[in-house]
Each structure stands twice: as structure tokens, then as C-alpha cells.
Amino acid sequence: MGGFASAAWAQPPAEPGSEARRPAEPSAAPLLDAQILDLDDKPVSLRAMQGRVVIVLHQDRYSSEQNQGFKDRLGELVLRHPQKLQLIALADAGGYNFWPARRYVKDALRPLRELGGALVACDWKGAVQKNYRIPARQSAVFVVGKDGTLQVLKKGVLGDAEAAALLSQIEKLALG
């Protein structure tokens, strides 16, 4: 279950002599270091995008329709702030890294490039899905701050209020 990195962690008071523990926040490193390629097989470096807020929409073939309303509003936000936001549509293509399937995946994704505002890329090894334990058939939204830290990781279907809050958080990060 993902959440805002800035969310307070509910912790009981520490017992004297005991160490208070809080859940480890996920790191951006596996996402930033993943070997992803654009549709022309050129490497995409998320680390090179530092200085902008990077939003990665991770999906597999079954989750591509999830959160469509959120994605539409996110696309509008990215178009309003193109110098501050970078949108990446990342396809989990781990099961399709062989010929001729690889070509079919790329052909299916090419129309997304025409939508504008987003870089379309593939994770042919499925590393992002594995590293962040994203269940099959579920999408995920990653928001990486300008400094390269993972600010938000949301998995699965977003409710309306959650989607609105996430869009607001992204805009604040972009303008801040």
C-alpha cells in the first residue's frame, strides 16, 4: 500500500529503553536505476531528469485502463507545467522480452506517443514491478521529487478523493 512520503507515521510512545520503529519508506533508487528503454530502444535515465518532478505511470497490459480519469487530469497538469513536470508511461513488458512479441508490444504502445506530454518507455525485465511488489493487473503511480526522492507511491485503483489529493500534491511539488 503506497502513500505520501510526508504522511505522519502513527507510532505508539516508545517504551523506555526500547527503540521506536517505523516502517521503512520505499526508496526511489530501484526506480531511478531500472533499465528502461523508450520505444526506439534508447535508454531512459530517470536520474537525468533530476530538477523536475517525475511522475511514472506503471502499468501492465491488464491495468492500462485503471485510473483513466486521473491520467486525463494528470495529462492536463503536465501540459500546464511542461518545464517542471515529466510524465512517463512505463509499460511492464517483462513477459514479452522476446521476438516477435517485443515488436508487437512496441507497435501497440506507439500511439501513446502521439498524445503528447508523456515519454513512453518499457521495462523489459519487469524490475520495477518486482522491486516495488506491484501486484499483477494493478497499476502504480510513482512521484519522484526534484531532488530524486520518492515522494509518492500509489498502487491500484485510486478513488476520486485520493486522485484529487494526489494531483494537488504533484502540483505543489512542481511549483515549490
N, C-alpha and C positions, 0 to 999 in steps of 0.2 A: 504494500500500500504506500503510495507516494504522498508527498506533502510539501508545504512550503518550508524551505530551509530555515526561515526566520520564525517558524511556529514555536511557541514555548513547549517545552517538554514537561509533562506532568510528572513530578517526582515526589515521592514521599520524603519527609525530612530524613536526613542521614542519621543513622544510629551513631552515637559516639564511638569512635574507633573503627567505624566501617566506612568504606569508600562508596560515595554515591555513584550510581552508574546510570548512564543514559544511552539510549540506542545510538549506534554509530550512524551518522548521516552518510548517505552514499556519496562517493567521490565522483568528480567529473572525469578523472583520469581514464577509466576504461572507454568512455565515450570519445574523449579527445584523442585517444591513441588508437581507436579502431581503424582498421584498414578498409576504408570505404572508397568506392570509385564512382565517378559520375557515369553517365550513360555512354560516354566515349572512352571508358576505361582509364580515365585520368584520375590519379589520386586526389582526394579531397582532404585537406588539412583543416580540421576544426580549430586547432591551435593557432593557425594563421589568421583566424577571424577574431582573435582577441581584440578588445576595444569596441566591439559591437555585442549586443545581446543576440545570442544564437538560440533559435527555437528549432528543435528537431522533432518532427512528427514521425515516429517509428511505427510501422505497420507491416503486417504480412498480408498475403492475398485475401485472407478471410476478414481482416479487420479494417480494410480500406474505407469502408463506408461509415465506420464508427465516428462519432463526434463531428459530423459534417457541418452542422451549424456553427460549431466552434471554429472549425477550419475556415469557413467562409468569412467569419468576422475577423479571424486572425489575419487572413489574406488582406483584408481592407486595412487593418492596422499596420501591416508591413508596408503596404503601398503609401501610407501616410508618413512613415518614418524610414524610408529606404536606406538612409545613411547610418541609422542607429540599430536597425534590426536585420538579421539574416535568417531567413526561413529555409529549412532543409527538409525535404520529403525523403525519408530514409526507408527504403524497402528492405525488409528482412528476406533475403533471397538465398539463405543458407542451403536449402534443399534443392536449389536449381543451378548449382555451380558446375554444370557440365554442358557440353554441346549436344544437341541443339537447344536445350531448354534455356540456356543463358540468353541466346538471341531472342527467344520468344518473350522472355521477361523484359528485356530492353525495349522491344517493339511495343509491348503493352504499356510501358511507362513513358515513352517518348511524348505522347500527347500532353502529359502533365507539364512539360517544359513550356508549352505554349500559354499556360495560364498566367505566367509572369509572377515575379516576386519570389519564387522558390527555386532552389537548387535541387535537382532530383539526383539521388545517389542510391547505391546498393551496398548492402553488407552481405557479400557473397559467402562469408564464413559463419554468419549468424552470431558473431561475437557479442554484439550489443544485447541481443535478446538473452543470451546465456549469462553474460556478466551481471545484468540487472534483473535476472529471473522474471522476465516478462512472459506471462503465460501465452501459449499458442492461442491464436484467434483473438488476441487483445492488442489494442493499440497502446502507445505510450507517448507522452509529451515530456520532453526534456527542455528546460530553460537554463541556459548557461549564461552567467553574468559577464559583464565586460571584462572582468578580471580573471575569467576562466573557471570560476567556481560554479558548481551545480546548485542552482537556486531552487529549482522545482523539478520533481519527477512525479508525474501522474500516470497511473496505469488504468486501462479500461475505459468504460463509458463515463463521461462527465455529465453530471446533472446541470441544469440551466444555471443555478446559483453558483456552482463550482466553476463552470465555464466562464461566467461573467467575472468572478473574482480572479481567475487566472489571467484573463485578458487585461484586467486592471493592473494586476501585479506586473505583467510584461510591459505595459505602457509606462508604469512608474520606473521600472528598471531602465528602460530606454531613455527616458527623459532625465533621469537622475544622474 
